[in-house]
Amino acid sequence: MTDARIDVEDLRVDRGDLTVIDGVDATVERGRFVGLIGPNGAGKTTLLRTLAGTLAPTAGRVRVADLDVQRASARDVGRRVAVVPQNTTVAFDFTVRDVVAMGRMPYHSMFKETDDADRRAVDTAMERTSVTQFAKRSIDSVSGGERQRVLLARALAQETPVLLLDEPTASLDIDHQIHTLELVRELVEGGKTAVAAIHDLDLAARYCDDLLLLSDGGVLGYGPPEEVLTAPQLAESFDANAAVTGDTVTGTPTVTALPDAGDAEGRVHVVGGGGSAGRLLYALTVAGYDVSIGALPEGDADHETARALDVPAVTVPPYTAVDAATAERVAARVSEADVTVVTDVDVSDGNRRTLDAAARADALVVVEGRPPDERITDDARESYERLRARGRVVTPENALDAVADALDGPTPNQRRPMADD
């Protein structure tokens, strides 16, 4: 089998007086799926066209599957590289099957007729992309999303070791987006090499082995998704404030764009756990509050959210009860805060000390989305009831407003005495 490796060496591409790509070095090994990510204008499409040999670099070299694509014939390149373009327009009114069959052109001389191998390749490609039912229809009569799948089928019929895709899911509904990327993933696991420009960062992280992050025509990051999708690199490339957390289903990074922080003032300490505080942490951070959280087990869902949002957290090792020293750290955070919020967390003897520290808050908000009986053990019930008696009990939807109300109260920075003080 032809080696499906891609080598890019010190690549520069100028378009008129504008340098679109400059100094790009990258190697894609056989059997890897690389996602090209970056803001509009970063050079993703230009890089793909250069890899395909349809755009000549100003400097540097590109080798794809043992071939210098700039010096090779179009037929030789076409036997190694198949392209799924972003533009799905087809110049003439061919049938869908005719369009897919165009993928066999690199294997034909002017006088060679279609043979059984061609027909099998076309049939297989159409079946794998779920376009067989459109075979006799005009390409102009199918929708944009269906046309995108037809062009993917054409690329598959080409039977090349390398597949290049420019926004392959842009016109597809969510079901066909997943089907398309699952298919590319399957092809890669079978030995192909794929490079795709992908707009959706979460999908790119989920399906790609590596991500190549372009910014201002250069490579800002290249490697596994968890190494490339970091808040600082996303801020530099997209000029955006973003939080990167782990998807609870897939385990891959997921990116949440954040608006610029608001102008709310005040310190808020959150007692959460098990994912109960995630949305509130996001809302408080976006509003502009100075937020802390804890105590939390290391690796807890709320801990991961806090890390992504750069929220300081008091932590304990996993499956460990809050000890006296940790409780003192929580108490210090509570004492520094203007408002303390206890979220809809499971309550047991393991976090009772945290609840007792929260009960000494200047102003206290208790969030209840689930009935207490479903999440509180008997050994911690007394501590929780003291919280409810001293705090304002609200639903999750009203938690942010309750924090603002507490800050506007008459004595937000004076410690509220406890019943036994």
C-alpha positions in Angstrom: 0.0 0.0 0.0 1.2 3.5 -0.8 2.5 5.3 2.2 -0.2 7.8 3.3 2.1 10.2 5.1 1.9 13.9 4.6 4.9 16.1 5.1 4.8 19.9 5.1 8.1 21.8 5.3 8.4 25.5 6.0 5.3 26.3 3.8 4.5 29.8 2.7 1.6 30.7 0.4 1.0 34.2 -0.9 -2.2 35.4 -2.6 -1.3 38.5 -4.4 0.3 40.8 -1.9 -1.1 38.9 1.1 0.8 36.1 2.9 -1.9 33.6 3.9 0.3 30.9 5.2 3.8 31.4 6.5 6.3 29.0 8.1 4.0 25.9 8.5 5.7 22.7 9.4 3.7 19.6 10.0 3.8 15.8 9.6 0.7 13.7 9.4 1.4 10.0 9.8 -0.5 7.3 8.0 -3.8 6.3 9.8 -4.2 9.7 11.5 -7.2 12.0 11.4 -6.1 15.6 11.8 -8.5 18.5 12.2 -7.6 21.9 11.0 -9.1 24.5 13.3 -8.8 28.2 13.6 -10.8 31.4 13.0 -12.0 32.5 9.6 -9.1 33.7 7.5 -6.5 31.7 9.4 -5.6 29.7 6.2 -7.4 26.4 6.6 -8.8 26.2 3.1 -5.5 27.5 1.6 -3.5 24.8 3.4 -5.9 22.1 2.1 -5.7 23.4 -1.5 -1.9 23.4 -1.2 -1.9 19.8 0.1 -4.1 18.8 -2.8 -1.7 20.4 -5.3 -4.2 22.9 -6.7 -2.5 25.9 -5.2 1.3 26.4 -5.6 3.2 27.5 -2.6 5.5 30.5 -2.6 8.1 28.6 -0.6 8.5 25.3 1.1 7.5 21.8 0.0 4.5 19.5 0.3 4.8 15.7 0.0 1.7 13.6 0.1 1.9 9.8 -0.1 5.5 9.8 -1.4 4.6 12.4 -4.0 5.7 16.0 -4.5 2.3 17.3 -5.4 3.6 20.4 -7.1 5.8 18.5 -9.5 3.5 15.5 -10.2 0.8 15.2 -12.8 -2.8 15.7 -11.9 -3.5 12.0 -12.6 -0.8 10.9 -10.2 -2.0 13.3 -7.5 -5.6 12.1 -8.1 -4.6 8.6 -7.4 -3.2 9.6 -4.0 -5.4 12.5 -2.8 -9.2 12.8 -2.9 -10.8 16.2 -1.9 -14.2 17.0 -0.5 -14.6 20.7 -1.2 -16.6 23.2 0.8 -18.2 24.5 -2.3 -20.8 21.9 -3.4 -21.6 23.5 -6.7 -21.4 21.2 -9.8 -21.0 22.9 -13.1 -23.3 20.7 -15.2 -26.6 18.9 -14.6 -25.2 15.4 -14.1 -27.0 12.6 -12.3 -25.8 11.8 -8.8 -24.3 8.6 -10.0 -22.4 10.4 -12.7 -21.0 12.8 -10.2 -19.8 9.9 -7.9 -18.3 8.1 -10.9 -16.1 11.2 -11.6 -14.0 9.9 -8.7 -12.7 7.2 -11.0 -11.3 9.6 -13.6 -7.6 9.3 -12.3 -7.7 5.7 -13.3 -9.0 6.2 -16.9 -7.3 7.0 -20.1 -9.3 8.9 -22.7 -10.5 5.7 -24.3 -10.9 3.4 -21.3 -14.4 2.4 -20.6 -15.9 1.9 -17.2 -15.2 -1.6 -15.8 -16.4 -3.8 -13.0 -13.9 -2.3 -10.6 -15.2 1.2 -11.3 -18.8 0.1 -10.8 -18.0 -1.6 -7.5 -16.1 1.4 -6.2 -19.0 3.7 -7.1 -21.7 1.4 -5.6 -19.7 1.0 -2.4 -19.1 4.7 -2.1 -22.7 5.6 -2.6 -23.9 3.0 -0.1 -21.4 4.2 2.6 -22.6 7.8 2.3 -26.3 6.9 2.1 -26.9 8.5 -1.4 -27.8 5.4 -3.3 -31.5 6.4 -3.4 -30.5 9.6 -5.3 -28.5 7.8 -8.0 -30.8 8.7 -10.9 -31.7 12.2 -9.7 -30.1 15.3 -11.1 -27.4 16.7 -8.9 -29.2 20.1 -9.1 -32.4 18.5 -7.6 -30.8 17.4 -4.3 -30.4 19.6 -1.2 -27.1 21.2 -0.2 -26.6 18.7 2.6 -27.3 15.8 0.2 -24.9 17.3 -2.4 -22.2 17.4 0.3 -22.7 13.7 0.9 -22.5 13.1 -2.9 -19.2 14.8 -3.1 -17.9 12.7 -0.2 -19.1 9.6 -2.1 -17.1 10.9 -5.1 -14.0 11.2 -3.0 -14.5 7.6 -1.6 -14.9 6.2 -5.1 -11.5 7.7 -5.9 -10.0 5.1 -3.5 -7.0 7.2 -2.5 -4.8 6.7 0.6 -5.3 10.4 1.6 -8.6 12.2 2.1 -8.8 16.0 2.4 -12.1 17.6 3.5 -13.0 21.3 3.8 -15.8 21.8 6.3 -17.4 18.4 5.5 -20.2 18.8 8.0 -21.1 22.5 7.3 -24.3 21.8 5.3 -25.4 18.7 7.2 -28.0 18.1 10.0 -26.6 16.7 13.2 -27.4 13.1 12.3 -25.5 13.3 9.0 -22.7 15.3 10.7 -22.1 12.3 13.0 -22.5 9.8 10.2 -19.9 11.6 8.1 -17.3 11.9 10.8 -17.9 8.3 12.0 -17.3 7.2 8.4 -14.1 9.2 8.1 -13.0 7.8 11.5 -13.7 4.3 10.2 -11.7 5.0 7.0 -8.8 6.2 9.1 -8.8 3.2 11.2 -8.6 1.2 8.0 -5.4 2.9 7.1 -6.3 6.1 5.3 -5.0 9.5 6.3 -7.5 12.3 6.7 -7.1 16.0 7.1 -10.3 18.1 7.6 -11.1 21.7 8.2 -13.7 21.6 11.0 -15.6 24.6 12.3 -17.2 22.8 15.3 -14.4 22.5 17.9 -16.3 19.9 20.0 -16.8 17.6 17.0 -13.2 18.1 16.0 -12.0 17.1 19.5 -14.4 14.1 19.5 -13.3 12.5 16.2 -9.8 13.7 15.4 -6.6 12.2 16.6 -4.8 15.5 16.5 -5.7 19.1 15.9 -3.7 21.7 14.0 -4.6 25.2 15.2 -3.9 27.9 12.7 -3.6 31.5 13.6 -2.6 34.4 11.4 -1.2 31.9 8.8 1.0 30.0 11.3 0.7 27.0 13.5 -0.2 27.9 17.1 -0.7 24.4 18.3 -0.5 20.8 16.9 -1.2 17.7 18.9 -3.9 15.8 20.8 -7.1 17.8 21.3 -6.6 18.1 25.1 -3.2 19.8 24.4 -4.4 22.2 21.7 -7.8 23.2 23.0 -6.7 25.3 26.0 -8.2 28.6 27.1 -5.0 30.6 26.4 -4.5 29.3 22.9 -8.2 29.8 22.0 -8.0 33.3 23.4 -4.9 34.0 21.2 -6.3 32.5 18.0 -10.0 33.3 18.2 -9.7 36.4 20.4 -12.4 34.9 22.5 -13.0 34.1 26.1 -13.6 30.3 26.4 -13.9 27.6 29.0 -12.6 24.1 28.1 -14.1 21.2 30.1 -14.4 17.4 29.6 -17.5 16.1 28.0 -19.2 13.9 30.6 -20.3 11.4 27.8 -17.3 11.2 25.4 -14.5 12.3 27.8 -13.2 14.6 25.1 -12.7 18.4 25.5 -15.7 20.6 25.0 -15.4 24.3 24.4 -17.9 26.9 25.8 -17.5 30.4 24.5 -17.9 32.9 27.3 -19.0 36.6 27.0 -16.7 39.2 28.4 -17.1 39.4 32.2 -19.8 41.8 33.4 -19.3 44.5 36.0 -20.9 42.8 39.0 -18.9 43.3 42.2 -18.6 41.1 45.2 -17.0 37.9 46.4 -19.1 34.7 46.2 -18.1 31.3 47.7 -19.9 28.3 46.4 -20.4 24.9 48.1 -21.1 22.4 45.4 -20.2 19.0 44.1 -21.2 16.3 41.6 -21.9 18.9 38.9 -24.5 20.7 40.9 -22.7 24.0 40.7 -21.5 24.0 37.1 -24.2 26.3 35.7 -24.0 28.7 38.6 -20.2 28.9 38.4 -20.5 29.9 34.8 -23.2 32.5 35.5 -21.4 34.0 38.4 -18.1 34.2 36.5 -19.8 35.8 33.4 -21.5 38.3 35.7 -18.1 39.4 36.9 -18.2 38.2 40.5 -15.0 37.1 42.3 -15.8 33.4 42.8 -14.4 30.5 44.8 -15.6 27.0 45.4 -15.1 24.1 47.8 -14.5 21.8 49.4 -14.6 19.4 46.3 -13.1 16.0 45.6 -10.3 16.3 43.1 -11.6 15.4 39.6 -15.2 16.1 40.6 -17.3 17.5 37.8 -17.6 20.9 39.6 -13.8 20.9 40.1 -13.2 20.4 36.4 -15.6 23.3 35.6 -13.8 25.5 38.2 -10.5 24.7 36.6 -11.8 25.6 33.2 -13.2 28.9 34.5 -10.1 29.6 36.5 -12.1 29.6 39.7 -10.0 28.9 42.9 -11.1 25.6 44.6 -10.6 24.0 48.0 -10.1 20.3 47.3 -9.7 17.0 49.0 -8.5 13.7 47.5 -11.2 11.6 45.8 -13.5 9.5 48.1 -12.1 11.4 51.2 -14.2 13.1 53.8 -13.5 16.8 54.6 -11.1 16.9 57.5 -10.7 19.7 60.1 -7.8 21.4 58.2 -9.8 21.5 54.9 -12.8 22.8 56.8 -10.7 25.7 58.1 -9.7 26.6 54.5 -13.3 26.6 53.5 -14.2 28.7 56.5 -11.5 31.2 55.5 -13.1 31.4 52.0 -16.6 31.8 53.5 -15.3 34.6 55.8 -13.8 36.5 52.9 -16.9 36.1 50.8 -19.8 38.6 50.7 -22.3 35.8 49.9 -22.0 32.0 50.2 -24.1 29.7 48.1 -24.8 26.0 48.8 -26.0 24.3 45.7 -28.2 21.3 45.2 -25.5 19.0 46.4 -25.7 15.5 48.0 -25.2 15.9 51.7 -23.5 13.3 54.0 -21.2 13.1 56.9 -18.3 13.4 54.5 -19.1 17.0 53.7 -20.8 18.0 56.9 -17.8 20.1 58.0 -18.1 22.1 54.8 -21.8 22.8 55.5 -21.0 23.9 59.1 -18.4 26.3 57.7 -21.0 27.7 55.2 -23.4 28.2 58.0 -21.2 30.9 59.4 -21.5 33.0 56.2 -22.4 36.7 56.3 -25.1 36.1 53.7 -26.3 32.7 52.7 -28.2 31.3 49.7 -29.4 27.7 49.6 -30.3 26.3 46.2 -32.8 23.4 46.1 -33.7 21.7 42.9 -34.3 18.3 44.3 -36.2 17.4 47.5 -33.8 17.2 50.5 -35.0 13.7 51.3 -33.5 12.4 48.1 -30.0 13.6 48.7 -29.4 14.0 52.5 -28.3 11.3 54.9 -29.5 11.3 58.5 -26.0 11.9 59.9 -25.8 15.3 58.1 -29.5 16.4 58.2 -29.0 18.6 61.2 -26.2 20.6 59.6 -28.3 21.0 56.4 -31.4 22.2 58.4 -29.3 24.8 60.1 -28.4 26.1 56.6 -32.0 26.2 55.5 -33.0 28.1 58.7 -30.3 30.7 58.2 -30.3 31.2 54.5 -32.6 32.2 51.7 -33.8 29.0 50.0 -34.3 29.4 46.2 -34.6 27.3 43.0 -31.6 26.9 40.7 -33.3 29.4 38.2 -33.4 32.1 40.9 -29.9 31.5 42.4 -28.2 34.3 40.5 -30.8 36.9 41.4 -30.7 35.7 45.0 -26.9 36.4 45.1 -27.5 39.9 43.8 -30.3 40.5 46.3 -28.0 39.3 49.1 -25.3 41.7 48.1 -27.8 44.5 48.1 -28.9 43.6 51.6 -28.4 45.9 54.6 -25.4 44.2 56.0 -23.7 42.1 53.4 -20.3 42.4 55.0 -21.3 42.0 58.6 -21.2 38.5 60.0 -24.7 37.2 60.7 -24.8 35.7 64.2 -25.7 32.1 64.6 -28.3 30.9 67.1 -25.7 29.5 69.4 -23.1 32.3 69.2 
